[in-house]
Amino acid sequence: MGQGRTRRSYYEIAALIISAASPEKKTKLMHASHLNLDMLNKYLKSLIDSGLLSDDKASRTFKATPKGLQYMKAFQDYLAARQLFREKEKVMRSLLAKRTALQAT
């Protein structure tokens, strides 16, 4: 992986696929999720089995189900909470750094 890149979680990749499936074919989902065809097929099977995506075999497209849209809402809430946690952690570190500086004098 490139410098500064982190591994993506299953949840993040699932969210990328679900958010792009409105309805879309595999090619669009591959580009949206940055996965190769083999990995995309594994995710699609998992998401369909979980009821988060539906597939239309006639048009060869995939679409988010109501449960998939619910997942997207939960994922967005998770991202917001994670960002808030990081901000609070930064404040606490800053306050601890000031305390440590006071103790050193």
N, CA, C and O atoms as CSV, one atom per row, in Angstrom:
chain,resi,resn,atom,element,x,y,z
A,1,MET,N,N,0.838,-1.188,0.000
A,1,MET,CA,C,0.000,0.000,0.000
A,1,MET,C,C,0.874,1.239,0.000
A,1,MET,O,O,2.025,1.208,0.435
A,2,GLY,N,N,0.315,2.316,-0.489
A,2,GLY,CA,C,1.059,3.552,-0.554
A,2,GLY,C,C,1.268,4.165,0.813
A,2,GLY,O,O,0.606,3.807,1.787
A,3,GLN,N,N,2.191,5.083,0.863
A,3,GLN,CA,C,2.514,5.745,2.120
A,3,GLN,C,C,1.309,6.561,2.586
A,3,GLN,O,O,0.672,7.253,1.792
A,4,GLY,N,N,1.008,6.472,3.879
A,4,GLY,CA,C,-0.093,7.240,4.435
A,4,GLY,C,C,-1.459,6.587,4.278
A,4,GLY,O,O,-2.454,7.110,4.781
A,5,ARG,N,N,-1.521,5.470,3.598
A,5,ARG,CA,C,-2.802,4.778,3.406
A,5,ARG,C,C,-3.005,3.758,4.501
A,5,ARG,O,O,-2.058,3.136,4.981
A,6,THR,N,N,-4.235,3.600,4.882
A,6,THR,CA,C,-4.558,2.596,5.884
A,6,THR,C,C,-5.456,1.545,5.240
A,6,THR,O,O,-6.072,1.780,4.201
A,7,ARG,N,N,-5.512,0.406,5.867
A,7,ARG,CA,C,-6.397,-0.652,5.382
A,7,ARG,C,C,-7.830,-0.241,5.646
A,7,ARG,O,O,-8.150,0.291,6.710
A,8,ARG,N,N,-8.676,-0.486,4.688
A,8,ARG,CA,C,-10.095,-0.159,4.858
A,8,ARG,C,C,-10.802,-1.304,5.556
A,8,ARG,O,O,-10.485,-2.475,5.349
A,9,SER,N,N,-11.758,-0.943,6.379
A,9,SER,CA,C,-12.523,-1.976,7.081
A,9,SER,C,C,-13.591,-2.544,6.152
A,9,SER,O,O,-13.946,-1.953,5.133
A,10,TYR,N,N,-14.084,-3.703,6.543
A,10,TYR,CA,C,-15.202,-4.317,5.820
A,10,TYR,C,C,-16.376,-3.338,5.768
A,10,TYR,O,O,-17.034,-3.196,4.737
A,11,TYR,N,N,-16.628,-2.668,6.894
A,11,TYR,CA,C,-17.763,-1.738,6.988
A,11,TYR,C,C,-17.633,-0.578,6.005
A,11,TYR,O,O,-18.617,-0.157,5.397
A,12,GLU,N,N,-16.417,-0.068,5.855
A,12,GLU,CA,C,-16.193,1.042,4.934
A,12,GLU,C,C,-16.399,0.599,3.486
A,12,GLU,O,O,-17.047,1.298,2.707
A,13,ILE,N,N,-15.854,-0.547,3.133
A,13,ILE,CA,C,-15.999,-1.043,1.761
A,13,ILE,C,C,-17.464,-1.352,1.476
A,13,ILE,O,O,-17.963,-1.046,0.393
A,14,ALA,N,N,-18.156,-1.958,2.442
A,14,ALA,CA,C,-19.583,-2.240,2.268
A,14,ALA,C,C,-20.349,-0.941,2.029
A,14,ALA,O,O,-21.231,-0.889,1.172
A,15,ALA,N,N,-20.019,0.098,2.775
A,15,ALA,CA,C,-20.704,1.387,2.615
A,15,ALA,C,C,-20.447,1.984,1.229
A,15,ALA,O,O,-21.352,2.563,0.628
A,16,LEU,N,N,-19.229,1.847,0.726
A,16,LEU,CA,C,-18.921,2.353,-0.612
A,16,LEU,C,C,-19.761,1.647,-1.669
A,16,LEU,O,O,-20.285,2.280,-2.585
A,17,ILE,N,N,-19.882,0.349,-1.534
A,17,ILE,CA,C,-20.653,-0.429,-2.510
A,17,ILE,C,C,-22.131,-0.086,-2.410
A,17,ILE,O,O,-22.779,0.180,-3.422
A,18,ILE,N,N,-22.662,-0.091,-1.199
A,18,ILE,CA,C,-24.100,0.180,-1.009
A,18,ILE,C,C,-24.454,1.575,-1.501
A,18,ILE,O,O,-25.477,1.760,-2.159
A,19,SER,N,N,-23.616,2.558,-1.188
A,19,SER,CA,C,-23.935,3.935,-1.591
A,19,SER,C,C,-23.893,4.108,-3.108
A,19,SER,O,O,-24.589,4.966,-3.651
A,20,ALA,N,N,-23.087,3.306,-3.793
A,20,ALA,CA,C,-22.997,3.406,-5.255
A,20,ALA,C,C,-24.100,2.624,-5.966
A,20,ALA,O,O,-24.373,2.868,-7.141
A,21,ALA,N,N,-24.727,1.695,-5.268
A,21,ALA,CA,C,-25.717,0.795,-5.879
A,21,ALA,C,C,-27.087,1.453,-5.896
A,21,ALA,O,O,-27.863,1.339,-4.948
A,22,SER,N,N,-27.370,2.152,-7.009
A,22,SER,CA,C,-28.615,2.928,-7.006
A,22,SER,C,C,-29.413,2.939,-8.316
A,22,SER,O,O,-29.772,4.052,-8.701
A,23,PRO,N,N,-29.722,1.954,-9.006
A,23,PRO,CA,C,-29.015,0.688,-9.211
A,23,PRO,C,C,-27.852,0.887,-10.171
A,23,PRO,O,O,-27.848,1.798,-10.999
A,24,GLU,N,N,-26.877,0.017,-10.037
A,24,GLU,CA,C,-25.669,0.094,-10.871
A,24,GLU,C,C,-25.167,-1.298,-11.223
A,24,GLU,O,O,-25.474,-2.288,-10.558
A,25,LYS,N,N,-24.387,-1.334,-12.287
A,25,LYS,CA,C,-23.750,-2.578,-12.705
A,25,LYS,C,C,-22.427,-2.751,-11.975
A,25,LYS,O,O,-21.944,-1.836,-11.308
A,26,LYS,N,N,-21.853,-3.932,-12.113
A,26,LYS,CA,C,-20.623,-4.264,-11.401
A,26,LYS,C,C,-19.477,-3.302,-11.703
A,26,LYS,O,O,-18.709,-2.960,-10.804
A,27,THR,N,N,-19.353,-2.864,-12.942
A,27,THR,CA,C,-18.243,-1.988,-13.311
A,27,THR,C,C,-18.241,-0.726,-12.463
A,27,THR,O,O,-17.199,-0.325,-11.945
A,28,LYS,N,N,-19.394,-0.106,-12.322
A,28,LYS,CA,C,-19.501,1.115,-11.513
A,28,LYS,C,C,-19.179,0.817,-10.051
A,28,LYS,O,O,-18.506,1.606,-9.387
A,29,LEU,N,N,-19.656,-0.315,-9.553
A,29,LEU,CA,C,-19.395,-0.684,-8.162
A,29,LEU,C,C,-17.911,-0.982,-7.938
A,29,LEU,O,O,-17.375,-0.681,-6.871
A,30,MET,N,N,-17.246,-1.568,-8.933
A,30,MET,CA,C,-15.807,-1.818,-8.839
A,30,MET,C,C,-15.049,-0.503,-8.711
A,30,MET,O,O,-14.148,-0.378,-7.882
A,31,HIS,N,N,-15.412,0.468,-9.526
A,31,HIS,CA,C,-14.741,1.769,-9.477
A,31,HIS,C,C,-15.029,2.491,-8.170
A,31,HIS,O,O,-14.128,3.088,-7.580
A,32,ALA,N,N,-16.264,2.444,-7.715
A,32,ALA,CA,C,-16.646,3.145,-6.485
A,32,ALA,C,C,-15.944,2.561,-5.260
A,32,ALA,O,O,-15.589,3.292,-4.335
A,33,SER,N,N,-15.747,1.252,-5.259
A,33,SER,CA,C,-15.169,0.586,-4.086
A,33,SER,C,C,-13.665,0.336,-4.216
A,33,SER,O,O,-13.020,-0.061,-3.246
A,34,HIS,N,N,-13.106,0.564,-5.398
A,34,HIS,CA,C,-11.686,0.313,-5.659
A,34,HIS,C,C,-11.317,-1.144,-5.358
A,34,HIS,O,O,-10.301,-1.427,-4.723
A,35,LEU,N,N,-12.169,-2.055,-5.830
A,35,LEU,CA,C,-11.930,-3.488,-5.664
A,35,LEU,C,C,-11.782,-4.141,-7.030
A,35,LEU,O,O,-12.317,-3.649,-8.023
A,36,ASN,N,N,-11.056,-5.245,-7.076
A,36,ASN,CA,C,-11.020,-6.015,-8.312
A,36,ASN,C,C,-12.294,-6.866,-8.383
A,36,ASN,O,O,-13.055,-6.940,-7.418
A,37,LEU,N,N,-12.511,-7.492,-9.514
A,37,LEU,CA,C,-13.754,-8.231,-9.727
A,37,LEU,C,C,-13.936,-9.372,-8.726
A,37,LEU,O,O,-15.040,-9.579,-8.221
A,38,ASP,N,N,-12.876,-10.104,-8.438
A,38,ASP,CA,C,-12.996,-11.224,-7.496
A,38,ASP,C,C,-13.423,-10.743,-6.111
A,38,ASP,O,O,-14.326,-11.317,-5.502
A,39,MET,N,N,-12.777,-9.695,-5.619
A,39,MET,CA,C,-13.132,-9.168,-4.291
A,39,MET,C,C,-14.540,-8.566,-4.305
A,39,MET,O,O,-15.305,-8.750,-3.358
A,40,LEU,N,N,-14.877,-7.856,-5.370
A,40,LEU,CA,C,-16.215,-7.282,-5.458
A,40,LEU,C,C,-17.274,-8.378,-5.409
A,40,LEU,O,O,-18.279,-8.239,-4.713
A,41,ASN,N,N,-17.057,-9.456,-6.135
A,41,ASN,CA,C,-18.029,-10.550,-6.137
A,41,ASN,C,C,-18.233,-11.120,-4.733
A,41,ASN,O,O,-19.356,-11.457,-4.359
A,42,LYS,N,N,-17.152,-11.228,-3.954
A,42,LYS,CA,C,-17.274,-11.718,-2.577
A,42,LYS,C,C,-18.097,-10.754,-1.726
A,42,LYS,O,O,-18.950,-11.180,-0.949
A,43,TYR,N,N,-17.840,-9.462,-1.873
A,43,TYR,CA,C,-18.614,-8.469,-1.116
A,43,TYR,C,C,-20.075,-8.464,-1.558
A,43,TYR,O,O,-20.976,-8.388,-0.722
A,44,LEU,N,N,-20.313,-8.544,-2.867
A,44,LEU,CA,C,-21.692,-8.542,-3.350
A,44,LEU,C,C,-22.461,-9.728,-2.783
A,44,LEU,O,O,-23.597,-9.570,-2.336
A,45,LYS,N,N,-21.860,-10.904,-2.796
A,45,LYS,CA,C,-22.526,-12.087,-2.246
A,45,LYS,C,C,-22.859,-11.871,-0.774
A,45,LYS,O,O,-23.973,-12.160,-0.336
A,46,SER,N,N,-21.903,-11.367,-0.021
A,46,SER,CA,C,-22.113,-11.126,1.404
A,46,SER,C,C,-23.222,-10.099,1.638
A,46,SER,O,O,-24.077,-10.296,2.502
A,47,LEU,N,N,-23.212,-9.020,0.882
A,47,LEU,CA,C,-24.209,-7.955,1.060
A,47,LEU,C,C,-25.606,-8.413,0.626
A,47,LEU,O,O,-26.604,-8.022,1.232
A,48,ILE,N,N,-25.673,-9.229,-0.407
A,48,ILE,CA,C,-26.960,-9.784,-0.841
A,48,ILE,C,C,-27.469,-10.778,0.199
A,48,ILE,O,O,-28.645,-10.756,0.562
A,49,ASP,N,N,-26.582,-11.647,0.677
A,49,ASP,CA,C,-26.971,-12.625,1.700
A,49,ASP,C,C,-27.442,-11.948,2.986
A,49,ASP,O,O,-28.298,-12.476,3.696
A,50,SER,N,N,-26.872,-10.767,3.282
A,50,SER,CA,C,-27.257,-10.014,4.479
A,50,SER,C,C,-28.521,-9.183,4.271
A,50,SER,O,O,-29.049,-8.601,5.219
A,51,GLY,N,N,-29.003,-9.131,3.034
A,51,GLY,CA,C,-30.202,-8.361,2.747
A,51,GLY,C,C,-29.963,-6.874,2.575
A,51,GLY,O,O,-30.908,-6.087,2.617
A,52,LEU,N,N,-28.707,-6.475,2.382
A,52,LEU,CA,C,-28.389,-5.055,2.214
A,52,LEU,C,C,-28.438,-4.613,0.758
A,52,LEU,O,O,-28.626,-3.431,0.471
A,53,LEU,N,N,-28.271,-5.556,-0.157
A,53,LEU,CA,C,-28.347,-5.290,-1.593
A,53,LEU,C,C,-29.295,-6.296,-2.231
A,53,LEU,O,O,-29.465,-7.416,-1.750
A,54,SER,N,N,-29.901,-5.866,-3.318
A,54,SER,CA,C,-30.674,-6.791,-4.147
A,54,SER,C,C,-30.055,-6.772,-5.536
A,54,SER,O,O,-29.478,-5.771,-5.962
A,55,ASP,N,N,-30.184,-7.887,-6.228
A,55,ASP,CA,C,-29.658,-7.933,-7.597
A,55,ASP,C,C,-30.786,-8.235,-8.558
A,55,ASP,O,O,-31.639,-9.087,-8.311
A,56,ASP,N,N,-30.762,-7.509,-9.658
A,56,ASP,CA,C,-31.737,-7.714,-10.726
A,56,ASP,C,C,-31.007,-8.462,-11.832
A,56,ASP,O,O,-30.221,-7.878,-12.577
A,57,LYS,N,N,-31.271,-9.751,-11.929
A,57,LYS,CA,C,-30.545,-10.586,-12.882
A,57,LYS,C,C,-30.835,-10.187,-14.330
A,57,LYS,O,O,-29.969,-10.336,-15.193
A,58,ALA,N,N,-32.029,-9.686,-14.606
A,58,ALA,CA,C,-32.385,-9.301,-15.970
A,58,ALA,C,C,-31.537,-8.118,-16.445
A,58,ALA,O,O,-31.018,-8.137,-17.561
A,59,SER,N,N,-31.396,-7.095,-15.606
A,59,SER,CA,C,-30.623,-5.911,-16.009
A,59,SER,C,C,-29.175,-5.975,-15.527
A,59,SER,O,O,-28.366,-5.104,-15.847
A,60,ARG,N,N,-28.852,-7.032,-14.744
A,60,ARG,CA,C,-27.508,-7.223,-14.192
A,60,ARG,C,C,-27.069,-6.015,-13.365
A,60,ARG,O,O,-25.929,-5.560,-13.461
A,61,THR,N,N,-28.001,-5.501,-12.549
A,61,THR,CA,C,-27.703,-4.364,-11.689
A,61,THR,C,C,-27.936,-4.725,-10.226
A,61,THR,O,O,-28.588,-5.720,-9.907
A,62,PHE,N,N,-27.391,-3.899,-9.355
A,62,PHE,CA,C,-27.505,-4.070,-7.913
A,62,PHE,C,C,-28.067,-2.791,-7.328
A,62,PHE,O,O,-27.757,-1.690,-7.784
A,63,LYS,N,N,-28.900,-2.954,-6.309
A,63,LYS,CA,C,-29.559,-1.796,-5.702
A,63,LYS,C,C,-29.603,-1.980,-4.187
A,63,LYS,O,O,-29.777,-3.092,-3.688
A,64,ALA,N,N,-29.442,-0.873,-3.468
A,64,ALA,CA,C,-29.541,-0.906,-2.010
A,64,ALA,C,C,-30.985,-1.203,-1.615
A,64,ALA,O,O,-31.924,-0.657,-2.194
A,65,THR,N,N,-31.145,-2.063,-0.634
A,65,THR,CA,C,-32.473,-2.374,-0.092
A,65,THR,C,C,-32.773,-1.389,1.035
A,65,THR,O,O,-31.886,-0.637,1.439
A,66,PRO,N,N,-34.003,-1.375,1.550
A,66,PRO,CA,C,-34.275,-0.531,2.726
A,66,PRO,C,C,-33.326,-0.845,3.890
A,66,PRO,O,O,-32.901,0.062,4.606
A,67,LYS,N,N,-32.996,-2.122,4.077
A,67,LYS,CA,C,-32.037,-2.501,5.117
A,67,LYS,C,C,-30.654,-1.930,4.790
A,67,LYS,O,O,-29.925,-1.524,5.695
A,68,GLY,N,N,-30.293,-1.897,3.522
A,68,GLY,CA,C,-29.022,-1.306,3.097
A,68,GLY,C,C,-28.979,0.189,3.375
A,68,GLY,O,O,-27.948,0.716,3.793
A,69,LEU,N,N,-30.092,0.872,3.145
A,69,LEU,CA,C,-30.168,2.306,3.438
A,69,LEU,C,C,-30.067,2.543,4.947
A,69,LEU,O,O,-29.470,3.524,5.389
A,70,GLN,N,N,-30.651,1.642,5.726
A,70,GLN,CA,C,-30.544,1.722,7.186
A,70,GLN,C,C,-29.076,1.539,7.602
A,70,GLN,O,O,-28.592,2.228,8.499
A,71,TYR,N,N,-28.380,0.613,6.948
A,71,TYR,CA,C,-26.955,0.418,7.206
A,71,TYR,C,C,-26.182,1.703,6.924
A,71,TYR,O,O,-25.313,2.090,7.705
A,72,MET,N,N,-26.494,2.361,5.816
A,72,MET,CA,C,-25.791,3.590,5.454
A,72,MET,C,C,-25.996,4.677,6.508
A,72,MET,O,O,-25.065,5.416,6.829
A,73,LYS,N,N,-27.199,4.774,7.041
A,73,LYS,CA,C,-27.472,5.760,8.106
A,73,LYS,C,C,-26.640,5.424,9.339
A,73,LYS,O,O,-26.032,6.311,9.937
A,74,ALA,N,N,-26.609,4.151,9.720
A,74,ALA,CA,C,-25.824,3.731,10.879
A,74,ALA,C,C,-24.338,3.985,10.640
A,74,ALA,O,O,-23.625,4.389,11.559
A,75,PHE,N,N,-23.865,3.754,9.420
A,75,PHE,CA,C,-22.452,3.978,9.113
A,75,PHE,C,C,-22.112,5.462,9.197
A,75,PHE,O,O,-21.061,5.828,9.723
A,76,GLN,N,N,-22.996,6.318,8.683
A,76,GLN,CA,C,-22.762,7.766,8.781
A,76,GLN,C,C,-22.746,8.219,10.241
A,76,GLN,O,O,-21.928,9.058,10.619
A,77,ASP,N,N,-23.637,7.674,11.058
A,77,ASP,CA,C,-23.648,7.989,12.487
A,77,ASP,C,C,-22.338,7.545,13.138
A,77,ASP,O,O,-21.777,8.255,13.973
A,78,TYR,N,N,-21.862,6.372,12.747
A,78,TYR,CA,C,-20.598,5.853,13.266
A,78,TYR,C,C,-19.440,6.791,12.906
A,78,TYR,O,O,-18.601,7.098,13.753
A,79,LEU,N,N,-19.398,7.244,11.651
A,79,LEU,CA,C,-18.321,8.143,11.238
A,79,LEU,C,C,-18.356,9.446,12.030
A,79,LEU,O,O,-17.312,9.958,12.433
A,80,ALA,N,N,-19.547,9.979,12.253
A,80,ALA,CA,C,-19.684,11.215,13.027
A,80,ALA,C,C,-19.217,11.005,14.471
A,80,ALA,O,O,-18.516,11.852,15.024
A,81,ALA,N,N,-19.599,9.890,15.076
A,81,ALA,CA,C,-19.192,9.593,16.448
A,81,ALA,C,C,-17.680,9.391,16.526
A,81,ALA,O,O,-17.040,9.839,17.477
A,82,ARG,N,N,-17.113,8.721,15.532
A,82,ARG,CA,C,-15.669,8.497,15.511
A,82,ARG,C,C,-14.917,9.819,15.410
A,82,ARG,O,O,-13.883,9.998,16.054
A,83,GLN,N,N,-15.432,10.745,14.601
A,83,GLN,CA,C,-14.806,12.054,14.465
A,83,GLN,C,C,-14.897,12.830,15.776
A,83,GLN,O,O,-13.928,13.471,16.182
A,84,LEU,N,N,-16.039,12.780,16.435
A,84,LEU,CA,C,-16.211,13.457,17.721
A,84,LEU,C,C,-15.243,12.870,18.753
A,84,LEU,O,O,-14.613,13.612,19.507
A,85,PHE,N,N,-15.126,11.552,18.785
A,85,PHE,CA,C,-14.197,10.887,19.700
A,85,PHE,C,C,-12.776,11.381,19.458
A,85,PHE,O,O,-12.060,11.691,20.410
A,86,ARG,N,N,-12.361,11.459,18.205
A,86,ARG,CA,C,-10.997,11.907,17.890
A,86,ARG,C,C,-10.764,13.346,18.337
A,86,ARG,O,O,-9.686,13.684,18.826
A,87,GLU,N,N,-11.783,14.194,18.168
A,87,GLU,CA,C,-11.657,15.588,18.597
A,87,GLU,C,C,-11.521,15.672,20.119
A,87,GLU,O,O,-10.691,16.428,20.623
A,88,LYS,N,N,-12.323,14.910,20.846
A,88,LYS,CA,C,-12.256,14.908,22.316
A,88,LYS,C,C,-10.909,14.367,22.790
A,88,LYS,O,O,-10.325,14.887,23.741
A,89,GLU,N,N,-10.422,13.326,22.127
A,89,GLU,CA,C,-9.136,12.749,22.478
A,89,GLU,C,C,-8.014,13.769,22.280
A,89,GLU,O,O,-7.088,13.845,23.088
A,90,LYS,N,N,-8.101,14.547,21.209
A,90,LYS,CA,C,-7.102,15.579,20.926
A,90,LYS,C,C,-7.099,16.640,22.031
A,90,LYS,O,O,-6.037,17.085,22.466
A,91,VAL,N,N,-8.282,17.040,22.479
A,91,VAL,CA,C,-8.391,18.023,23.563
A,91,VAL,C,C,-7.776,17.463,24.843
A,91,VAL,O,O,-7.032,18.158,25.535
A,92,MET,N,N,-8.088,16.208,25.155
A,92,MET,CA,C,-7.553,15.600,26.373
A,92,MET,C,C,-6.030,15.503,26.315
A,92,MET,O,O,-5.357,15.765,27.312
A,93,ARG,N,N,-5.487,15.134,25.171
A,93,ARG,CA,C,-4.029,15.072,25.023
A,93,ARG,C,C,-3.404,16.435,25.239
A,93,ARG,O,O,-2.369,16.563,25.892
A,94,SER,N,N,-4.043,17.446,24.685
A,94,SER,CA,C,-3.548,18.812,24.824
A,94,SER,C,C,-3.546,19.236,26.294
A,94,SER,O,O,-2.589,19.841,26.775
A,95,LEU,N,N,-4.623,18.910,26.993
A,95,LEU,CA,C,-4.700,19.268,28.408
A,95,LEU,C,C,-3.663,18.509,29.230
A,95,LEU,O,O,-3.066,19.072,30.147
A,96,LEU,N,N,-3.450,17.259,28.914
A,96,LEU,CA,C,-2.433,16.475,29.620
A,96,LEU,C,C,-1.040,17.012,29.336
A,96,LEU,O,O,-0.188,17.013,30.224
A,97,ALA,N,N,-0.798,17.459,28.138
A,97,ALA,CA,C,0.522,18.009,27.776
A,97,ALA,C,C,0.791,19.263,28.589
A,97,ALA,O,O,1.921,19.486,29.024
A,98,LYS,N,N,-0.226,20.083,28.802
A,98,LYS,CA,C,-0.061,21.299,29.602
A,98,LYS,C,C,0.224,20.932,31.045
A,98,LYS,O,O,1.059,21.570,31.685
A,99,ARG,N,N,-0.446,19.922,31.572
A,99,ARG,CA,C,-0.217,19.490,32.954
A,99,ARG,C,C,1.200,18.967,33.116
A,99,ARG,O,O,1.873,19.280,34.098
A,100,THR,N,N,1.647,18.180,32.166
A,100,THR,CA,C,3.007,17.636,32.215
A,100,THR,C,C,4.020,18.766,32.186
A,100,THR,O,O,5.026,18.719,32.893
A,101,ALA,N,N,3.766,19.774,31.379
A,101,ALA,CA,C,4.677,20.916,31.314
A,101,ALA,C,C,4.728,21.651,32.651
A,101,ALA,O,O,5.792,22.126,33.050
A,102,LEU,N,N,3.599,21.752,33.347
A,102,LEU,CA,C,3.549,22.405,34.652
A,102,LEU,C,C,4.324,21.612,35.691
A,102,LEU,O,O,5.006,22.192,36.536
A,103,GLN,N,N,4.223,20.286,35.633
A,103,GLN,CA,C,4.924,19.438,36.595
A,103,GLN,C,C,6.444,19.506,36.401
A,103,GLN,O,O,7.202,19.342,37.357
A,104,ALA,N,N,6.876,19.742,35.184
A,104,ALA,CA,C,8.306,19.776,34.885
A,104,ALA,C,C,8.957,21.046,35.443
A,104,ALA,O,O,10.174,21.077,35.623
A,105,THR,N,N,8.180,22.081,35.717
A,105,THR,CA,C,8.768,23.339,36.221
A,105,THR,C,C,8.887,23.362,37.713
A,105,THR,O,O,9.360,24.347,38.280
